[in-house]
Every structure is written in C-alpha cells, then in structure tokens.
Amino acid sequence: MSILCVIPVRGGSKGLPGKNAREVAGKPLLVWSIEQALAASLDVLVSTDDPGLAAIAREAGADVPFLRPAELAQDTTPTEPVILHAIRHRAAEGRRPDAVMLLQATSPVRLPGTLARAVREFTATGVDSLVGVVPQTPFFWHPAAEGGSATAEYDPAARPRRQDLRADDYFYQETGSLYLTRTELYEREDNRIGGRVGLFVMDEAEGVDIDTLVDLRIAEQLLRDLGTAAAGGSGEKPDPARDDSRDVVSRAGSGFSRGQTGARS
C-alpha cells in the first residue's frame, strides 16, 4: 500500500505568529513531524504557501513540490481541499497514493514507532479512516436543562475507581494529530473521516496541540522530558485500563491530555 504523508502548514498564524517555524526543543516546530514521518519511511509532502517554511521543510528532507495557491491558504480554508490538492499533484505525476496520512505540525509529540503502528493498524483492520485519539475517563457531565438535573455519563451511585475501569469504559478524544484515510474517501466525500472508522489510541502525552504560548511551552517540556524514554519507545498501543500505560506521561511530569479537534492547515 502506498501512503502519502501530507503536512499542511501556513505562514500566517493568528494565535501564535510564526509558530510553525518557531524553535521548539531545539528544532523548528514543523521539523518534528517531518522527521517522524521520514523515520516511518513515508512519502512526505509539505503543503505550504510560505517560502520560508518551504525552505525549512526541504532542508529537513520533505518534498515541497509547489507553493500552495492563495485560495487554499486562507484563515477559513478547511484541511480537506488542501489534501485533495496534494493528492491531485501526486496523481498527475503518476503516483496516486492508496491512502493519505495527515499530520498536524502543531501536534509534535509522537513517540517513536507511533506512525509505523498506525500504518500497521490501518492495513490490518481494513478500515477506511483511522483517527488518532487519546483515552479519557468517563467522568463527564451534561449540564441540566431548565428546571432539571445535570446528568453523568456514569452511574454516580456506583462511581468506579479509576484503577477498576476497563478499556471499554473509556471515552476517546480526537487529538487532531494524526489521520490515515483511503484516497478514494477524500475524492468521493471530501472528508478525512468516513466509511468504516477506526480509533488509533495514542499515548496521553501525544495529545498536545499548540494553539498558544502555554501550549508551546508544554509541548517543548514534553519533547525534552520524553527524549530519553522515546529513544527506546516502541509506539505500542497504550492500554488506558492499566496504570503503567501512562508511565511515559508520569516521567514527563504532565499527567494530562490537551487533545484538540480543530485541526488547522
């Protein structure tokens, strides 16, 4: 199966100007995702409208075969048209991929082996789209309707201890970090998620998404703290029902997840 990895980045950023080129834990933010994808032996294409980002990407070993047209680089531009533009470019070269891995550069924390594991799961399960998620405990509440009572996603009369939770007791939050989708799904439905959907469970630490300076500092600390652990990491699927599945997060000193769903390009 041929897989094209697309990393979309724009020069403009409202929340944190210049963040994709900003140095994070010793290298430009964009470079983290490029190096992770290259380590997984993927065909890496960076789609950008910015010559400076294009130069950074090429220096890191990514293919930057075009500068993205202005109409695909607006604040309101969805990600899907950007991916379709990259697909069509590869198809015009006679290299139409079977599937596309979308990586968001603003989610740079991925353990070694994670991307290769995603490819294995995608291939083995035969799903049409695979969504990167992090596990969340089921202790969620819905606000009360007028005159009513707030309601929980669990039974408060039999509140479970965290250590007693099973994997299927958890909710799974979309991180925005990683999507793996069959090319025909993009072409047919103009969407990264559809058909038979699988969940790709990532480590809690991999759920960080950079929107603000605080996010950036958290990601930088995680990347530095995870350096030693990640060097020997396998990228194996975390088991949310086991405390030791979060050891890597504990070593990093984070103890939280900041997964986001609002992927930007």
Buried (B, 14 or more C-beta within 10 A) or exposed (E): EEBBBBBBBBBEBEEBEBBBBBEBBEBBBBBBBBBBBBBBEBBBBBBBBBEEBBEBBEEBEBBBEBBBEEEBBEEEBBBBBBBBBBBEBBEEEEEBBEBBBBBBBBBBBBBBBBBBBBBEBBBEEEBBBBBBBBBBBBBEEEEEEEEEEEEBEBEEEEEBEEEEBEBEBBBBBBBBBBBBBBBEBBEEBEBBBBBEEBBBBBBBBBBBBBBEEEBBEBBBBBBEBBEEBBEEBEBEBBEBBEEEBBEBBEEBEBEEBBBBEEBBB
